[in-house]
């Protein structure tokens, strides 16, 4: 039971992480008694569990995830949505709020190609394409605010430990922020300047996700831009 | 029209001091430069310079398979395309895929497949585009080294990176990492790709003639060189993130305007 690599540091694929009977977490694999990293990321050790938080990578859907996507096709019984995953997601008309039963009208009157929808992944089991639902508070078509796309691998950092980063961002920029697990972030601010600062801060988190003291640096950046606004 | 002089065959591949035409010792690699994340639009990318070789690799995926029928129900499909730019060699190379390029695409794909954890992404493809900008012998090995680096940069789960290097025989002596002239006028060439920790050889080809003893010695030299290359790959991959980290953490704290 030895951790060989240094926790919280960048590890590369094939790097020896630990030896002994640790529990295997994400992005790690075992050969004999040795545990290796499977991707470029940060080594994390949680009790007996060894895992790697990736620094790069596409979004991979999981049921229950909140995602934002773009409608790419309107069918007879539902929509196809691009959620930036390796699979195209389906949003069936039966998963939209409203009366049950067959509907005569054209589905494009609710959501048309190019619309952004906030949805929840209802089911995904790798053998079939992910299913979405927009039944739920706040879900559905997004027609205001700003859409920021960042790498899905950086979403855990944007949220922070117990939501520390995102709650700081919301408080300091005075914006409402919704984070999609697929790397699409929605921002609503009281002024264009507020929105702009929040967007810049989100990009900064993406760029510097693997550095230490990031929350403090971002808070500094926001307070600095607030000063600039007051001077202007 | 001016005719370019035909490239001449060098009189000697090894001089009296035992050095090669580019001044290397027999067991020396060419100077190597590795860079990661050089393309913004690709999911992962890498650039390698090995001697006069200049190769760019872009990786996309895992993404939806098109055409749909190539998708495998239980794993991701890796597609590799090795392509030489028309200006990469002395005489213009037709940009259409040649017999040689198709063969190299296949062996490069097969040398990468065993390390990538393809079963995590069923029904998808991972596309590897290898563009040779300047060619100087041993480009399939340099391409494999750069391609596995680009795959790692894309965040694709893999057992470890593959490193590749060639060994050959020139004027009766074994020499590491042959250049173009040495490959053309030498006696043999063996490209080797190695997965170092697992001890897997994922590419082994040979053209020319070698005795069994020569082969064994040369193979050993190539394996050692692959290990050196593998260490350089790791360094290059981590360097990308180390620079951002340094810049961010060492920047002076934001000034507070009173």
Contacts between the chains, C-beta under 8 A, distances in Angstrom:
chain1	res1	chain2	res2	distance
A	10	B	238	5.3
A	10	B	241	5.2
A	10	B	242	7.3
A	12	B	152	6.6
A	12	B	161	7.5
A	12	B	234	4.8
A	12	B	237	5.0
A	12	B	238	6.0
A	13	B	152	5.1
A	13	B	157	7.6
A	13	B	158	4.9
A	13	B	159	7.0
A	13	B	160	5.3
A	13	B	161	6.0
A	14	B	158	7.6
A	14	B	159	6.1
A	14	B	160	2.3
A	14	B	161	6.3
A	14	B	196	7.8
A	14	B	197	5.6
A	15	B	234	7.4
A	16	B	197	7.9
A	27	B	157	6.1
A	29	B	117	7.6
A	29	B	159	7.0
A	31	B	198	7.6
A	36	B	159	7.2
A	36	B	160	7.2
A	36	B	197	7.4
A	38	B	117	6.2
A	38	B	157	4.2
A	38	B	158	6.3
A	38	B	159	7.0
A	39	B	152	7.2
A	39	B	155	5.6
A	39	B	156	7.1
A	39	B	157	5.0
A	39	B	158	7.0
A	40	B	152	5.6
A	40	B	153	7.1
A	40	B	155	6.4
A	40	B	237	5.9
A	40	B	238	7.9
A	40	B	241	7.7
A	41	B	155	7.9
A	54	B	155	5.1
A	55	B	155	6.8
A	55	B	241	6.4
A	56	B	43	7.6
A	56	B	44	6.8
A	56	B	153	6.6
A	56	B	154	6.3
A	56	B	155	3.1
A	57	B	154	7.4
A	57	B	155	3.1
A	57	B	156	7.3
A	58	B	43	6.8
A	58	B	61	7.6
A	58	B	62	6.3
A	58	B	63	7.5
A	58	B	155	7.4
A	60	B	121	7.7
A	86	B	61	7.2
A	86	B	62	4.5
A	86	B	63	5.3
A	86	B	64	5.9
A	86	B	121	6.0
A	86	B	123	7.7
A	86	B	124	4.2
A	87	B	64	6.5
A	87	B	123	7.2
A	87	B	124	7.6
A	88	B	64	6.4
A	126	B	122	5.4
A	126	B	123	7.8
A	127	B	73	7.5
A	127	B	122	7.3
A	153	B	155	6.2
A	207	B	244	6.5
A	207	B	248	8.0
A	208	B	244	6.1
A	208	B	245	7.6
A	208	B	248	4.5
A	210	B	241	5.6
A	210	B	244	7.4
A	210	B	245	6.2
A	211	B	244	7.0
A	211	B	245	4.8
A	211	B	248	4.5
A	211	B	249	5.5
A	212	B	249	6.1
A	213	B	249	6.8
A	214	B	248	7.6
A	217	B	248	6.9
A	217	B	251	7.8
A	217	B	253	7.8
A	217	B	254	7.5
A	220	B	253	6.2
A	220	B	254	3.6
A	221	B	254	6.1
A	223	B	254	7.4
A	223	B	256	7.3
A	224	B	254	4.8
A	224	B	255	7.2
A	224	B	256	7.7
A	224	B	257	7.4
A	227	B	256	7.9
A	227	B	257	4.4
A	231	B	257	7.7
